[in-house]
Amino acid sequence: MLRRILAASGVRMRTTAVTIIALALALVTAGVVVLLLLEESLDAGVTQSARSTGRQVAIQLAAEGTKDLTASDVASTGDTEAVTQVLNGTRRVIASDPAIIGRPPITDAAPAPGREIIETKPLGIHGDDGDYRLVSQAVVGPGGTYTVVAARSLDSVTEASTRLTLLLVVIGLPLIAISGFAVYRAVGSALRPVEQMRRTVAEISTHDLATRVRLPPGHDEVHRLATTLNEMLSRLASAQSAQRRFVADASHELRSPVSTISTALDVSSRHPDSMGTDELVTVVTAETARLRELVDDLLVLARTDDSTDRPSHREVDLDDIVRAEAARVRAETSLEIEVRAAPAKVLGSEPHLRRAVRNLVDNGRDHARRRLRLASSTDGKHAAIEVSDDGPGVPPEDRERIFERFVRLDASRQRRHGGTGLGLAIVTGIALQHGGSARCPDRPDDPDYPGAHFRLELPALDRPGTEED
């Protein structure tokens, strides 16, 4: 029940409740320890007092016997707090404190000479039911063996314990109340910046992510929370900007083939003589293929962007993919294809990696003049696929930008295989999904392949040998 109540309350109430409970338990524990120590000390004092009283009478009996023993010798305080009784060897009372005159032996204890027996029991003197501490001592004197029983009331111990308990309660309750109030206010003050951050974040709309939460003073957990929130808002703003740019570019790219198809259909219907059926079918087929390619690329990009998408990974031979792509390009073009396929194994999704290599090869094919080189290699830690061509190349200032979405360089826009502008972005997405990278690095002058040079680098699975075709 208490757990459910605390779970339903806020952090402020939970912290205050836990503090009050912990403080109360600490005070109770400390109070119990103090009471036990006090009772032990007082109890030992009562026992020692009773022992001293009995010992005085025992010394007199050992020296003189009962010849000169009078009532005043066994009378202690004259009240019921302390009483003394003397028994002879036959357990007959021969002297008693005035408070218990005429009573039978107040104890059955029979200690041996030189020994003592300590008991706690009620004596019922004048209707008092409180406990007494009885110390029985045996002594040998003139006339035989005597037992001296000295009893002292424990009411003083009980009274002192009761007073201390009340004092602890009187002190403890206000202390708990003051501590709870202080903790409640302190937690509220500590959470005030958090509440301000919550309100600020709640007021931020999805249309404007420029607002940032105010950083509280200091470098504590609340300050770090505010810093993390601002960093998260910055990432959201960046992602939103990228999403808007992507949607704008995608809508533009999708609008172009749709507009072409719509225009061709409109011209064919209004002026059948200017565009025949065969020409219409050719235009619609080409634009439909372009549209389908664009949609497929967008779907692939969406999957690579999804961090929850985890394709099944297994061993993949990159050199086999290189050879397969080389054979495909040889069959489709008249380019001179050079293959340098060294064995390279990685752990990944073969369809995704095949798509990435194909995009690199198609990019090189579209820009190559006469030659295209495909290579795979490994250095033990990384496996790489490289695609080089003898085309116009990529300017240094554009070698990072070309991996962004819908980016086409001016030269590439004039090529016969325009493409969607997503091929290299897909390569980057697949590389990142496999823990690798895709880039267009600088390369030494190569008269045979002066154009672009692309490198797809992935974590290697092992260290294979080498071979060349």
Buried (B, 14 or more C-beta within 10 A) or exposed (E): EEEEEBEEEEEBBBBBBEBBBEBBEEBEEEBEEBBEEBBEEBBEBBBEBBBEBBBBBBEBBBEEBBEEBEEEBBBBEEBBBBBBBBBBEEEEBBBBBEBBBEBEBBBEBBBEEEEBBEBEEEBEBEEBEBBBBBBBBBBBBEBEBBBBBBBBBBBBBBEBBEEBBEEBEEEBEEBBEEBBEEBBEBBBEBBEBBEBBEEBBEEBEEEEBEEBBEBBEEEEEBBEBBEEBBEEBEEEBEEBEEEEEBEEBBEEBBEBBEEBBEEBBEBBEEEEEEBEEEEBEEBBEBBBEBBEBBEBBBEBBEBBBEEEEEBEEEEBBBBBBBBEBBEBBBEEEEBBBBBBBBBBBBBBBBEBBBBBBBBBBBBBBBBBEEBBBBBBBBEEEBBBBBBBBBBBBBEEEBBEEBBBBBBBBEEBEEBEEEBBBBBBBBBBBBBEBBEBBBBBEEBEEEEEBBBBBBBBBBEBBEEBEEEEE
